[in-house]
């Protein structure tokens, strides 16, 4: 496995290590156990640095925020497995709370938990939370990033997909993947795994409200019902997982809402205006794009908290 850093950061990291040690390039190559031509290619960013070399020279993880991706190849897969120090980094195990419930809702909405196995070892452990680089950047880069750090003590980074507006907030941690699996979010395809709302959340209305906030912050939208009725606002939740849709609809009923039936096997809607107003006050949004949308619809003073 090799590490792809932002352009210029691989060079900066190597030059920083060389200056800090007060040695020349040949001596640094010797310390790293590589040949000088390999070090030269890394320094000029002609090739990517192996993961184990990166971990050796960035022990304080000052450059971790510049990681764009971990690139898997046949050369490095076996070495970067479960025995890797970074992969098995210990995490904070958070108690059940509103914050954890909201994070679980975010994961159920736009998150993925990945565990790619190669033989008896694990090549990659990560979670990814998807969003729009323009509309969701503030939400992902500030709110969700801080939420992950406060809950688990883990750092994350935002990775933009080339030639699209899509982006992922990424965390590499085998312990986080294991924790999520124990808490009701196994790795792999969410539809095939029939992800639903965990029982520990449905049994507590406070947790349930925060879980639904996470769902709608990621997979929901706020919009005008029609141009004929500009003051009528809807909140919807769109997802292709039938179990999650049913669980969400049932949970809204538990909380005293009257959502629509499941529409086209992919959407439920809150359209009663008193319930839209109550949703904004009781459940609310952590994703500022929804608050901005309410302002655009010129209803913020009427229904928002």
C-alpha positions, -999 to +999 in steps of 0.1 A: +000+000+000+013+035-009+003+069+004-009+097-018-004+131-002-014+165-016+009+177-043+042+190-028+036+175+007+056+143+001+086+164-009+080+187+021+078+158+045+110+143+033+129+176+034+115+183+069+128+149+082+163+154+065+166+189+080+155+178+115+180+149+115+208+171+101+218+144+076+222+141+038+200+122+014+222+091+013+222+089+050+184+092+051+181+065+025+203+043+047+181+049+078+150+041+058+165+010+044+160+020+008+183+027-022+190+064-029+173+062-064+140+052-046+143+081-022+151+105-051+118+094-069+098+100-037+114+133-032+106+144-067+071+129-063+076+106-093+064+076-073+043+073-041+059+065-008+051+031+008+028+032+038+054+018+062+079+044+052+054+072+057+046+059+092+083+057+101+090+093+092+058+110+103+054+095+137+038+126+151+012+124+122+017+161+113+011+153+076-018+129+081-043+157+072-027+159+037-034+122+029-057+120-002-058+082-005-041+049+003-034+032-030-034-005-029-012-026-052+003-060-052+037-047-039+023-034-007-009-052+002+004-079+025+027-056+044+000-031+052-024-055+068-037-059+103-002-059+118+003-023+106+007+001+136-016+027+122-043+003+112-048-010+147-045+023+165-067+023+196-098+045+196-120+060+223-150+037+228-178+062+234-208+056+256-243+056+240-252+092+236-270+117+214-238+124+196-231+087+189-268+083+177-264+112+153-231+098+140-249+064+134-276+083+115-250+100+093-234+066+086-268+051+077-275+080+054-243+087+034-217+065+051-199+033+042-178+010+063-152-009+043-132-039+052-113-053+022-098-087+029-069-103+012-063-139+025-062-140+063-052-104+068-071-072+063-058-049+036-080-018+042-102-007+070-120+026+066-152+046+068-163+071+042-191+097+044-202+111+011-213+146+002-213+174-023-180+193-022-199+226-026-231+221-006-218+198+022-182+209+026-188+229+057-208+201+073-183+174+065-151+194+071-162+211+103-192+194+120-187+157+111-149+159+113-151+173+149-178+148+158-155+119+148-126+133+166-146+140+198-163+106+198-134+083+188-102+105+190-096+099+153-085+123+126-102+124+092-096+141+058-118+153+030-111+137-004-127+151-036-134+128-065-118+141-097-141+157-124-171+156-100-186+175-071-186+144-050-164+142-019-157+117+009-147+124+045-124+094+052-112+078+084-088+048+083-092+026+114-098-011+118-110-005+154-137+019+143-149-005+117-151-032+144-169-009+168-195+001+142-201-035+134-208-042+171-231-012+173-253-021+144-234-010+113-215-039+097-190-033+069-201-038+033-231-031+012-258-014+033-287-027+012-275-063+012-268-061+050-303-046+055-291-018+077-319-005+099-321+016+131-304-002+160-327-012+189-306+008+214-316+039+195-352+032+189-357+026+227-347+061+236-365+091+220-336+115+226-313+091+207-340+086+180-343+123+173-306+127+169-303+096+147-331+110+124-312+143+123-282+125+110-303+107+084-320+138+070-288+159+072-272+135+048-300+119+027-328+144+032-339+177+016-360+208+023-381+222-005-412+242-015-443+220-020-452+238-052-450+273-068-487+277-062-482+274-025-448+291-019-452+291+019-457+253+022-425+235+030-417+198+029-389+178+045-382+144+029-359+115+034-348+096+003-330+062+005-330+030-015-328+007+016-364-005+022-357-016+058-342+018+067-372+036+051-396+015+071-377+020+103-374+058+097-412+060+090-420+040+121-397+061+142-413+093+131-446+079+141-432+071+176-421+107+178-456+120+170-451+128+133-474+117+104-450+111+074-463+100+041-464+064+029-432+053+012-432+069-022-418+049-052-399+026-028-374+054-020-389+084-002-410+095+028-422+131+033-432+153+062-457+178+048-480+189+076-468+225+082-472+223+120-450+191+120-424+207+097-422+235+122-420+210+151-393+190+133-371+222+130-375+229+167-373+194+182-350+176+158-333+203+138-303+203+114-266+201+119-260+205+081-261+242+074-273+237+038-308+229+051-309+261+072-297+280+042-324+264+021-350+275+046-337+310+044-339+309+006-376+298+009-381+329+031-396+308+059-368+308+084-385+331+109-417+311+108-406+275+113-369+274+122-356+275+158 
